[in-house]
Amino acid sequence: MTSTYPPRPTSDRPVSAWAIRASLVSLLGAVIALALAAIEVYGSLPTAGLLVIAALGQLAWYRLGPAASQALLWPALGLLGLYLVSYLMPEHWLPHASWDHLASRIVTGSLLVDWRPPLLLTLCLIALLLSLVVRTRASLGAPMLLGIAGLLLLAQAVEAHHAPGLLSLQGNWLAQAALLTLLAGQVVDVAGAWKQQASRLGRALWPGLGLALLSLLFWHYQKALGERDLAARVEQQHVQMTESLSREIDDHLAAMRRFANVWRLTPMTPGATAWATQAAPYQRDFRYFLNIAYIDATSRIQLVHPPTAINLQVLGSRLFDDQPAGREAVKQAIEHGREGRTDIIELLQGGPGMIHYLPIFLASESRPTGAVAMAVSLPALADTLFATIDPVDQQLSLYRGGERLAHQPAAARLGPWQLEAELDLSGIPLVLLSAPTLTRLLSDLPRQPVVSLTVGLLLAQLLYLVLFSQQQMATQHRAVRRSNRELRREIRKRTRLQQEVEWLAGHDDLTGLPNRRTFLKALREHDPSLPISLLLCDIDYFKKVNDRLGHLEGDRYLSEIGRLGSEVTASAGGLFARLGGEEFVACLPGRDGREAMRVAEALREAVEDRGLVHADGAPLTVSIGVATEVSGPLQVDDLLNAADEALYSAKAAGRNRVRLSHSLAAPGGEELPEQR
């Protein structure tokens, strides 16, 4: 059986009228969503535009027919297919940044996520539009497509109650309402047509829906697992970056101690040349050292490297007076011979930073002759670390309490995640904040869950088509078997009818005896071996039976005589037939005249003794003429004529008797005695 198109909706069909109303409601919701998105109040403009096209396409299908609606449906499906490809395409085939670049060329600053509908909404729209494209035919999978759309709508409702993930997977409530009315319109329109094949649809639909549901559950699990793994990787990278910054701080502290210990090998106070020679490598390796200065016992800056203009300005400055925030740290180094450091302060060169003071002991001295001061600029320290991080990937900020000490803005839109980690800067707690960009996160997001979902839904659709086709084939096979049974029954019936027709053509329908045609055919086909005898019988005064007793009684008499004749001649190996009217004939192959006379006499006596009577009570009798062919070729006409002459002779002699024809010679030339 082939599936037919559902009838086109008309105004006198309430089901189709409801379908049109549902499409109009969906169109209204889509237009409202489009308007809100256009004024940047709620939702995505491209998503709302696609909903409007879908609603218009469905409305055109109901009002103008499938041909008109496909002018809207196919372009929308092409765009949705492109969006689905962007979800599925592996990163190493086409990077996500390339999609963002394409979106930015359309509207400056926009990303792919600004144009692409949420995944579940995209798949739901594809299913609804494909259902219209296949003209809601059950044989082409329309019921399964609508079932998948319903499951995807349910999944969107469930996702709305979960914590938001990296991507928005469901449409807003307006989009979901528009999709629901589109689905309801299609279901209401075709429910009547599909109800007639509900059993077959159910056997194909439920396994497919089960597979689609399993695909959605597996996708949800894979999605959550993928996002957790991505979050763990991002957090691990953030921890590694924090550890790298901590190692950098430890390395520069160790370098400062090595620098201070160098002067223990010299007996003289450092000179400008020696100072510059020793300080240059350290300043080159740690560029966030604004300067490396020599402080004498009075806290005055005597030497500084590098000799930049801003550093030369601080030469001769007395730190006790010019930088009171660091006075305690200086005292620790030049008075007590211990390492000292300032808190995060405003440096003389400008900007936040901290200064490490390490005492300098000469070879011959037990007390420090001065101290080495290393000014660390926190923005420069952060920049050293931030330089290894691409701004396209993430945004970095360094905080102490609520104060931002350093910041590297992102070159792209930020994602929804922000990570923080504490680090220790020589005993000062700092916080490093990291915010990955959306492009970086979407690039690292695994595509496997979306691929699994798409493949699972395709397999569910194929499963439905296979099961439905099997149901169709089974129905067709049952119809063929039923047709074959009917055909065989008809053939048997026609064969019986043909046999009956052939039998009637060769038999008398009243007595069931062979008729003249069959008798003559059997006589001509008789073996040429002779002798052969012929008995021609006629009922005496049979017209009186019909006239006085009626034709029904006459027919009964004929049937009874036919039965008696068949019994008598069959016992002699002969054939008894009705020639017509009240005349009967018998053929006795292999019987000579004497034997034929005995058979004829037995037949005459059987009729007379049967109890068949005339209206006056006289018994019914027969007259019989006998003819025998004993030699030569069989001449049927001559034999019949001879028997007929003998019959007339019997009637002329008074009826109820048997006469043998003398026109054919008896065996040996002797004449047979005539019977009464």
ABEGO torsion letter per residue (X at the ends): XBBBBBBBBBAABAAAAAAAAAAAAAAAAAAAAAAAAAAGABEBAAAAAAAAAAAAAAAAAAAAEAAAAAAAAAAAAAAAAAAAAAAABBAAABBAAAAAAAAAAABBGBBAAAABBBAAAAAAAAAAAAAAAAGGBAAAGAAAAAAAAAAAAAAAAAAAABBBBABBABBBAAAAAAAAAAAAAAAAAAAAAAAAAAAAAAAAAAAAAAAAAAAAAAAAAAAAAAAAAAAAAAAAAAAAAAAAAAAAAAAAAAAAAAAAAAAAABABBBBAAAAAAAAAAAAAABAABABBBBBBAAGBBABBOBBBAAAAAABGBBAAAABAAAAAAAAAAAAAGBBBBBBBBBBAAEEBBBBBBBBBBBAABABBAEBBBBBBBAAAAAAAAAAABBAAABBBBBBBEABBABBBBBABBBBABBBBBBBBBGGBBBBBBBBBBAAAAAAABBAAAAAAAAAAAAAAAAAAAAAAAAAAAAAAAAAAAAAAAAAAAAAAAAAAAAAAAAAAAABBAAAGBBBAAAAAAAAAABBABOBBBBBBBBBBGAAAAAAAAEAAAAAAAAAAAAAAAAAAAAAAGBBBBBAEEABBBBBBBGBBAAAAAAAAAAAAAAAAAAGBBBAAGBBBBBBBBBBBBABEBBBAAAAAAAAAAAAAAAAAAGEGBBBBBAABBBBGGBBBBBBX
